[in-house]
Amino acid sequence: MLATRMRLKLEEWIDAFGKVVKFGSEVVVDIFGGRVMTFFGETLRQAGVLIIGSAVVIWTLMFFVGLQCGIEGAYFTRSLGAPAYAGVFTAWCDLREIAPYAFGYMMCAKVGTGIVAEIGSMRINDEIDALEVMGIDSVLFLASTRLLAAWLVLPFLYIAGVGGAFFASYLAVVQQIGDVSSGSYSLIFWLFQNPPDLLFSLIKAMAMATFIVIIACYYGYHVTGGPVGVGTATAKSMVANIVVVHLVGMMGTVFFWGANPRAPIGG
């Protein structure tokens, strides 16, 4: 009985995955094909919504994540008798792992659920049907514009967030814990990262954001069952996006740093 239920659940997830991929392909084709430029004004409006609604949240979350990495790194390296090497921990913690995951969680909880609720409300109020009656491609207008807006805005917000995490880690290690001088910390901190690491971190974060927006648009667009259906779709979207965040984070780390961690250790 349990095996049957698990098989049916797996088939349901596979079917949903195929539908999301098909929907996402249509959205991406609309962007790269230039059709989204028909509604570039809507894209800019969505970009403004992202900036106003997410900039402070992203920077604040990254700042506290940086504090956490700095404090943990300082006390961990103190126990090893090498306080300056807190810079290694915070450099890798902030840039390679924790910052992308924190960004992905924020996108899931705030942007993803907001998109599902907004588009889902339009669906149950027949506003999407009204767009189709007026001859407007609803997927292009509602989904492609949001994804393009995310691509335009989120890279800058993410880099600013990483900067906030770096600053917070510095405050925690040098100013709060105080086991290492500013120069020693900075030397080790910058020795163990390079520009490609920032690029790879940005790619991980934007891959997460892309999947999150597409999945949220899909679930919002296909809402059924009134207000309860919107809540159900929001929950399903959240679960799917959390899974995607961890898969992208894991695969990104293995792909970018698995074969060559670029750790300047040794003679």
N, C-alpha and C positions, 0 to 999 in steps of 0.2 A: 504493500500500500504506500509506504513511504517512498520507495523507489519510483513508483508511478507518479506520485505528486512531484517529486524532484525532476523527473523527466518532463512532465508537462510544464513545470516552471521554467526549465531550461529552454524548452521549445518556445515558450512565450517571450523570454528575453532575447533569443536569437531572432525571432520574428520582429520584435521591437527594434533591435539593432539594425536589421535590414531596412526597415522603414525610415529610421533616423538617417542612415547613410544616404538613402535615396533623396530624402528631403534636403539634407545638407549639401549634396551634390548640386541640386537645383539652385540652392542659395549661392553657392560659390561660383557656379557658372554665370549667374546673373551679375555677379560683381566683376569677374574677369572679362565677361563679354561686354561690359560697359552699359548694360541695361539699367543698372542701379543709378546711373547718372541722371536718369529721367526724374528721379525723386531725390536729387542731391540736397535740396532744402530740408527734406525730412531727415536725411543723414546728418546734416549739421545740427538739427534740433536734437536728435538722439545723442550726438556727441556732447552737446551742451548739458543734457540730462546726466550723462555719465560723469562729466567733469564736476558739476555741482553736487551730485549725489554721492560720488565715490571718492573724490580726491582726498578729502579730509579723513575719511574712513581708512583708506589704503595707507596714507602716511602715518596715521596714529597707530594702526595695527602693526605696521612694519617697525615703528619706533619701539614699541613694547617687545616685539619679537627680538629686536637687536639688543635691548636691555637683558632679556633672558639669556641670549647666547653669550653676551659679554660676562654676565655674572657666573654662569655655569662654566665657561671657559676659564675664567680667572681662578675659581676655586679648584677646578680639576687640575690645572697646570701647577697651582701652588702645592698640591699634594705630591706632584712629581718633582718639585724643587726647581722648576723652570718657569717662573711666572711670565716671562716675556712671550712664551709660546702660547699664551692665551690668544695672541694674534692669529695663530694658525687656526685655532678652533673657531674663532669668530669670523674669520675670512671665509672659511668653507661653510660654516653653519649658516651665515647670512646669505651668501651669494649662491651657493650650489644647492642647498636643500631647503632650509626653513623658510627663506623669503618666497620662493616659488610656491611652496605648499600653503603658506599663509595667504598669499595672493589668491590661490585657487579656492581656498575655503571662503574668503571674503566674496569672491565672484559667485560661488555657489549660493551663499546665504543671502546676499543682497541683490546682486544684479540678476542672477538666474531666476530666483523666486519672483523678483519684481517683474521680469519679462513674462513669466508664465501667468501671473495674476493679471497683468495688463492685457495681454493678447487673449487670454482665456475669457476675461470679462467682455471683451469685444465680440468674441465668438458667441457667448450665451445671450448677448444683447442684440444679436443679428447685425452688428456693425460690419463684420467681415463679409457677410452676404451682401450688404449694401454696397461695399466696395466693388464686389464682383458685378453687381447689377449696373454700376456706373462704368464698367469696362476697365477697372483698375486691377492689375495683377496683385492679388492680396499677399502672396508669398514675397514678391518683389518689394512691395511697399512696407510690409511689416517685418520681414525677416532679413532680407538682404541689406536694407538700410541700417538695421541694428548691428549686423556683423561688420559692415564697413565702418560704422562709427566706432566700434570697439577697436578695430585695427588702427584707426586714426588717432585715438586718444590714449588707449591703455599702455602702449609702449612707454610713453613719456611719464605717465603716472607710476608705472612700475619702476622705472629707473629712479624717479624721485623717491619712491618708497625704499629702494635699496640704499640710497644715500641716507635716508633717515635711519635705517637699521645700522649702517656703518657708524653714524654719529652717536647713536645710542650705545653701541658696543664700546666705543671709545670712552664715553662718559662712565660706563659701568666699570671698565677695567682700570682706566687711568685715574679717574676722578673719584669714583665711589670706593672701589677696592683699594686702589693705590699701591699695589705691590710692584708696579713696573713704571718706569718713566715713559713720558710721551714718545720720546725718540725711539726707545727700544721696542715699544709696542708697535709703532708705525713701521719700523724697519721690517719686523717679522710679518706684520699684517699684509703689507704690500708685496713682500717677497713671495708669499704663497697664493697669489692670484695674478691674473693678467687680463688684458682686454678680451681675448677669446672666452674667458670664463664668464664675463659679463654678457657677451653675446649669447653663449649657450644658455645661461640662466634666463635671459630674455626670451629665447626661443621656447624654452620649457613653459614659461609663464604664459606666453601668447598662444601656445598650443592648447594649454588648459582653457584659456579664455575663449578660444575659437570653439572648442567642443561644448563648453558650457552654454554659450550663446545659442548655438545651433540646437542643442538638446532642449533648452528652455523654449525656444521659438517653436520647436516641433510639438512639445507637449501643450503649450498654450494654444497653438493653432488647431489642435485636434481635440480640444476639450469637449466633453459631452456631459449632460446631466445637471446643468444649472450650477449654482454656487458650490454645491457639494463636489461636483465634478472638477471645478477649479481648484478646490483644496486638494482633491485626490491627485490631480495632475501636478500640482506644485510639489507634493510629497514624492511622487514618482520621479520627477525631475531632479529633486534634491538627492535622492538615493543614487540615481544614474550618474549625476555629476560628481558626487563624492568618489564613486568608483573610478570614474575617468581621471579625476585629479591624481589619484594614487597610481593608476596605471601609467599615465604620462610622466609623473615624477620619477617612478621607478625606471621606466624604459629610457627616459632622458638621461638619468644618471649613468646607467650602464652604457648607453651609446656614446655619450660625450666624454665620460671620465673612466669608464670601465677598463679599457685597454691601456690607457695612459693617464694616470691621475695627476700628472704634472706636479709632483711634490718634490721640490728641490732639497732632498735630504740625501746626505752622503758626501763622499769626497770626490 
